[in-house]
Amino acid sequence: MEKEYIENKTIEKADFRNERPGVNEYENCRFVQCDFSKSDLSSIKFIDCTLEDCNLSAAVLGFTVLNNVNFRNCKMEGLRFDSCNGFALSFSFENCILNHSTFFKTRIKKTIFKNCLLNGTDFTGCDLTESVFDNCDLDSSTFDRTTLVKADFRTSFNYLIDPENNNIKRARFSVLGLKGLLNKYDIYIED
């Protein structure tokens, strides 16, 4: 039988691979070196939690609540954040691998991505207003009809963003990132 609620607890080195955790809601919990790879996290609530050095690759996030969740040093490849519960969806990522994940049409304003690998990540239709991409590799990531108002890309690299197909009003880029904004024009910019 599943427990309904756990709060203020540190959970270390738990192995949830290929199975569902036995709790429906975690609040103010810290997960350290836990393996959630291919786990079914559907409808589980994570509120004010921190996950450090965890593997969540290919986990199922159907209607999962992620409210004020901090991910640090986590492997999170192939996650479908677009299938999470959109109400109060908020998180931050530091030193995480988010390759081939999707944030399709999510509303995640003011999200912090710091030192992350976001190769092949889909941000189509996403609202990233005031989000920060600090030293992130965005190679092959998709920005299509994405709201990037006041977003900060100054230290990130390998992105391709079409200014005519995305809302980039008052977004911040470095001079070195100009290639990623002008790529569709097939012009050469020398470093």
Buried (B, 14 or more C-beta within 10 A) or exposed (E): EEEEEBEEEEBEEBEBEEEBBEBBBBBEBBBBBBBBBBBBBBBBBBBBBBBBBBBBBBBBBEBBBBBBBBBBBBBBBBBBBBBBBBEEBBBBBBBBBBBBBBBBBBBBBEBBBBBBBBBBBBBBBBBBBBBBBBEBBBBBBBBBEBBBBBBBBBBBBBBBBBBEEBBBEEBBBEEEBEBBBBBEEEEEEEE
